Amino acid sequence: MLKAFLKDRLLLIILYILNLASILLFFYLNVPANTEFFYPISIGMFLLLVYLVIDWLRYYPANSGVARQLRNQDAHLEAYTEEQKGFKELLSKTVGEQSQKYTELKEQNKERLYFLSHWMHHLKTPVSVIQLIINKEEKTEALEKIQLENKRLHFSIEQGLTMIRMDSFENDFELKAVDLLSTLRKLINSRKREWIYQSIFPSIEFEEEQAIIITDSKWNEILIDQIISNAIKYSGEKDGNKKLVFQIERKAEHICLAIVDQGVGMPDYDLERVFQPFFTGENGRKYPNSTGIGLYLSKKIADKLGAAIEIQSELGKGTTVRIKWLAGKND
């Protein structure tokens, strides 16, 4: 900061020294016999030093406060000079205006999300009614297809609601010990018809009776279900029987889950962007059901849960998604 202070006053110091030298030169030319230079130079430099010290004492508090705030530290801005007071007033005015605009935009966004959330909840009613009608009718191939599409519609609505709820994630979040095996069995059983319809055979590979992880049970189910949905979607595009393997492994203080599918896979150049919102890549051009939402939500939820997620894929052979949680203690 001292270096910056001297740099700002460099022109003043140079002009002061030039002025002092000019005065001494003037008296020397008018009184050649007078050769006393040291005393007036000492007085002049002493007065310059006094001025710089006083100016530094007024410069330092305000600028040190600015430096601390730039480092995200709490600091109060003290203004001593008229210039500093003017900038402080301008800063307060700008911050006030921006805060007001931010509050207005936040309220507008909150209102939009409120109406969107209610609209999506209303959409769930006809979806539920359709499911009730299907359950009462005699099962046919056409009804099976309608039921499958209805379930996809329900899943899409839930995706939308999940995106809305992400803004208030902290209000609906509870860390506790959760058995990953129980979660996987629950999610697999909820999709029995899809496994059969898409000729996919799910299996869990784990030698222990429990795989306890530290997470939020509800959000963790949403996280895994998004990945399962993607695996079913892109495995279903291939003919014949396919496998979907859930490989669980304990690594030191963590539990790792690898979800391995035998779907269409994706090219290497798409992998860097798969977690971006609404990015569908090469598969999005081939398969109209691609939305680019599932993996984006998975990444957002994993980050908030403190879990690590990564993806590997080979075009035409399948995709592997790995998730890592902090391990808890078994019962």
N, C-alpha and C positions, 0 to 999 in steps of 0.2 A: 504493500500500500504506500510506503514511503517513496518507492521508486515512481509510482504513478503520480504522487503528489509533486515530486520534483520535476517530473516530465511535464505536468500541467503548468508549472511555474517557470519553466525553462526560459521562455521568451521574456518574462518579466525580469528574471535574474540577469540575462544577457543585456537587456536595455539599461538596467540599473548600473551594471559595471561599465558599459559604454558611456553612460551619462557621467559617472564618476571620473572616468578617464578623460573625458572631454573637458570637464571643469579643471582638473589638474593640468591638462595640457594648455588651457587658456591662461591660467595664472603663471605657468612656466614661461610661456612666450611673452607675457607682459612684464614679468619680473624674472629675468634670466638668472639673477644671482640667487634666487630662492630655490634651493635643491631639496627641501624637506618634503618627501613624498610618503614616507612610511606612516607618519602620524595621521594625516587625513585619510589615507587608504584604510588604516585600522578602524578609524571612527566610522567610515562609510560601510565597511564590511560588517562591523558590529551591529550597526543599525539595520542592515539587511538581514542579519541573522535573527535579530529580535523580531522583525516583521514576519519572517518565515516561521518562527516558533509559534507566534500568536496565531498565524494563519493555519498552522498545522493543528493546533488545539481546537480550532473551529472546524477544520476539515475532517479530522479523524472520527469523531463520534458518529456523524451522519453516514460516512462511507463505510465504516466498519459494520454499522447496522445493515446497510445494503448488502455487503459481502456475506454476512451471516444469513440473511434471508435468501440470497441466491443459493446457499448451501442447505436450504430448507431447515434452518434453525430459527427458533423463535427469537426475535429481536425487535426493539422499539426504535423507530427512526427519530432522531433528534435533529432539528433544523435550527441553525444559528444564523447563517447569512440569509440575505433576502433572496438570493438565488436558490438556496436549499429550501426555503419556505415556499417559494413559488412552485418548485418541482414536487414538494410534498403535497401541496394543495392540488396540483394537477393529478398526481398519483391517486389521491383519495377520491377525487371526482371520477377518474377513469374506473377505479375499482368499484365504486358505488354503482356506476352505470352498468358495468359488466355483471355485477351481482344481481341487479334488477332484471337484466335481460335473461340471465341464467335461471332465475326464479320463475320468470314468465314462461320460458321454454320448458322448464321442468314440469310446471303445472299443465301446460298444453300436452306434453308427452304423457303425463299421468292420466289425463282425461281421455286421450286416444287409446291408451292401453286398457283403460277401464271399459270403454265401449267395445273394443275389440275382444276383450276377454268375455264379456257378456254375450256378444254375438256368437263366439265360438262355443260357449256353453249351450246356447240355444240350438246350435247345429248337432250337438250330441243327442238331443231328444229324438229327432227322426231316425238317427242311426240306431238308437236303442230300440225304437219301435219296429224298425225293419228286422232287427235281430229276433225280436219276440215273434213276429209273424213267421219268420223262417223256422223258428223252433217248433211252431204249431203245425206247420205243413209237413206233408210226407216228403221225405228226402229224395231228391232227384239230382241228376248231374247239374242241371241248370241252377237249382237252388244252392248247391255246393259252391258253384262259381260266384253266385250273388253274395253268399255269405262271406267268401274270401275277400271279395272287393269291398264289402261293407266293413270288414275288419281293417282293411287297408285305409279306408276313409276314416275310421275311428282312430287309427294310429296317427294319421296325418293331423287330425284335430288335436290329439294329445301332444304332438310335436309342437304345434303352434302355441298351445297353452304352456308348455314347458319353456319355450323361448320367452314368453311374457313373465313367467314366474322367476326367471333368472335374475331379473332386476331387483327382486326382493329375496334373494337366495338366503341371506343371513337370517331372515325372520322365520325361515322354515328349515332349520338345520340343526341336527343333533348327532354329535359323534358318539358312537358306542361300538361294542364288540358285535360283529355280525359274522355268521357262518356263511362263507362263500358257497359251499356245497349246497346248502339249503336254498340259497338265492338262485343258483343255476338250475336246480331241479324244478323250482317254482316257475321260472321263466320258460324252461323247456316244455313243461306240461301245459302251459297256457297256449302253446302254439302247436298242439298235436295235429290239428287238421292241416296246417301249413306244411308240416314235415311230410305228411302223407301225400298231399297234393303235389308238392314239388319233388317228391322222391328223394328226400334228404334224411340221412340217418345220424342223429346227434349222439355223441358219447362223451363221457367225462373220464379223464385219466388222472387218477390221484390215489395214492396208496393209503393215506390216513383217513380216519373217520370224520375229522373236522378240519376246516381251513378258516380259522378265525382271523378276521381283518378289522382294522379300526376305520370306520366310515359311517356315513349316514345311510340307513337301510333303504329308504325310499329313493333318494337321489342316485344311490349306487345301482338300484334295479333299473332306473331310467337309463343310466350310462351303459350298462351291459345290454339292455334291450335294444338300444339304438344300433349297437354293433351286430347283434343277432339279426335284426331286421335287414341290415345291409347284406349280411352273409346269405340270408334266404333269398333276397331279391336277386343277387347276382349269381348265386348257385342255380337258381331256377331257370336262368337263361341257357344253361347247358343241358343237353339230353342225357338220359340214363340216370342211374343211381349215383348219389353223391354223399360224402361224409362231411359232418361238421364236428370237429373235435375240440373239446375244452380241456386243455392241458394245464394242470395246476402244479406249481413247483414252489417249494419253500427255499428261499435264499437268505440265509442269515436272519436279519430282523424283518424281512419282507416276504409277502406272499405274491407270487407272479402267476398271472393267468394269460395263456395264449389261446386265442380263438382262431382256429385254423379251418378255412373253408376250401372247397374245391371248385370255386366259381370261375368267372371269366377273368379275374385279375385286372390289373391296370398297368400301364406303361410306367417306366422309371421317371419320366419327366413330369408325371402328374403327382408323384408322391410328396413333393415339397409343398404342394398347395392343397392337399386333401382336407386339411383342417380349416381352410378358409371358408367363410359363409357363402353358400350357394355356388361353390365351385364343383362342377360335375365332370370336367375334363373330357377325355376321349370317350368314356362310357356314356356320358351325357348325350353325346351325338348319336350313339348307337341304340341306347335304351331310354325310351321316353319317361320311365318311372323314376329316373334319377332326379333328385331335388338339391343335393349338395347341403342338406341340413343335418343329417344324422351324425356324421363324423365331426362337424362343427360343434354340435351340442355335446357330443361325447368329450371333446377336448375341453370345452368350457367347464363342464361338470367335473371332469377329472382334475382340472387345475384348482377348482374351488374345494374339492375334497382332499387335496394334497396327494393325489395319486399321479403316477407317471403313465403316459400312454404313448405308444409308438406303433408304426405300421410298416409292414413289408409286403411286397406283392410282386408277382411274376405274371406277365400277360399270358392268358390262356391256361394257367395252372392253379391260380388261387391267391388268396390274401390271408395274411396272418396279422392279427391285432394283438399287441401285448399290453397288459395293464399291470401295474405294480402298486400294492398297498403296504402300509405298515402292518405287520403281523401282531395279532393279539394273543392272549394266552388261551389255550384249549381248556374246556371244562375238566 
